[in-house]
Amino acid sequence: MAVTRLKRKDRRNKTTSRLEVKFLKNATNVENGSRSKEPKNSQVVKNEAVLASLSK
């Protein structure tokens, strides 16, 4: 059986949808008040603390 190649448009859609899913997974922890809280010793929390101290 022959292997079918995706047309260029379909390859682009596949890549785009994969990147969108990746972005959405990464964005879940960015939102304020999200259900999944960052651990208190994570680098993101440390960075936010430094930024908060600088902005005062």
ZIUR-V517588 format. One record per backbone hydrogen bond with DSSP energy under -1.0 kcal/mol. NH is the residue of the N-H (numbers start at 1). CO is the residue of the C=O. E is the energy in kcal/mol with one decimal. If there is no record, write none. Layout:
# ZIUR-V517588
nh=<NH/NH>
co=<CO/CO>
e=<E/E>
This chain:
# ZIUR-V517588
nh=<11/12/13/14/15/16/17/18/19/20/21/22/23/24/25/26/27/31/34/42/46/47/48/49/50/51/52/53/54/55>
co=<7/8/9/10/11/12/13/14/15/16/17/18/19/20/21/22/23/27/31/39/42/43/44/45/46/47/48/49/50/51>
e=<-2.5/-2.4/-2.3/-2.3/-2.3/-2.8/-2.7/-2.0/-2.3/-2.4/-2.2/-2.0/-2.6/-2.6/-2.3/-2.0/-2.0/-1.1/-1.2/-1.8/-1.8/-2.7/-2.3/-2.0/-2.1/-2.5/-2.3/-2.1/-1.9/-1.8>
